[in-house]
Amino acid sequence: MVVASEPYSDRIREIARSEGVDEHVLTRRFREGRVVIPCNPVHRPRACGIGEGLRVKVNVNLGTSRDRVEVEEEMEKLRISLQYGADAIMDLSTGGDIDAIRRKVLASCDVPVGTVPIYQTGLRMARKGALVDMDEDDIFNGIVQHAKDGVDFMTVHCGITREAVERLRRSPRITDVVSRGGSFLVAWILHNGKENPLYENFDYLLELAREHGFVLSLGDGFRPGCVHDATDGPQVQELLNLGSWSADAAGPGFRPW
C-alpha cells in the first residue's frame, strides 16, 4: 500500500470518491507523477485531480489585454465559468495591474488557478526597455511571486533550447512562433546567445514547485500555427525535450512531496 503524506491524503481520498477510482491506485499514480493535484497551500482550492484514469477537465482562460483592461468583465467571465462547472481557471492578463488582477481572481475562485509568469515578466521588461534584457533572476523571481500569491499551476516553456531555436531558423515554417511565451524566449535566446534558463535550471524549477506547492505545466512554445507547420522539426524537438524532463521528474526517485 502506498500512503500519501499531508496535505494530499485527504484530497486524494476526496478525488478518489468523486472520480470513482480506487484510493490506493490514485495514490500510486500521484506518487509516480501520472496524476497531479494543483493545490498551492496559499490558495487551497477544492480538490481536483488531473491525469491518468481521471475524467477530462475543463480549463477556462480569461484575462485583460493591453487594449482592454475591464477587470469586472473578467470577473464576470470567472463567475459564469464557475457557474457552469469549470474545473480550473487561467488568468492570462497582460494589461492593467496584473498583480492586483491575479490576486482578485485567486480570492474569488475555489478551483485551481493557473498563470504564465513569463507573460508578466517579459511585458514588465518591455516597458522598461526591451524584454530581451530580462535575466535569469527576473524569470525565476516572477515565478516565485506568482507562487507566493497562491497560483496553483504555472505554464513554463522549458523545451525551447538553443538547439531547438537553431532548428527553427532552418525550418520552412510559415507562421513561425505563435506562442507568446515561446516568442519571448526565442527572442531572448537569439539576442543573448545563451541557453533557456528554464531548461538549464530545470532542477531549480522543480525545487520551487516543491517548496511552494504548485504544479508545472510544460508549455509547447513551438506548437504549429497552421497545418503546414504541424509535426515539423522544431515542434518535435521541443516535444522530445519536454518528454525527457517529464520522464526524469516522474522517475523512480521522484516524490512530489
Secondary structure, DSSP 4 states (H G I P E B T S, - for coil): ---PPTTTHHHHHHHHHHHT--HHHHHHHHHTTSEE----TTT-PPP--EETTS----EEEE---SS---HHHHHHHHHHHHHTT-SEEEE---SS-HHHHHHHHHHT-SS-EEE-HHHHHHHHHHHHS-GGG--HHHHHHHHHHHHHHT--EEEE--S--HHHHHHHHHS--SS----HHHHHHHHHHHHH----HHHHTHHHHHHHHHHHT-EEEE--TT--SSGGGTT-HHHHHHHHHHHHHHHHHTSTT----
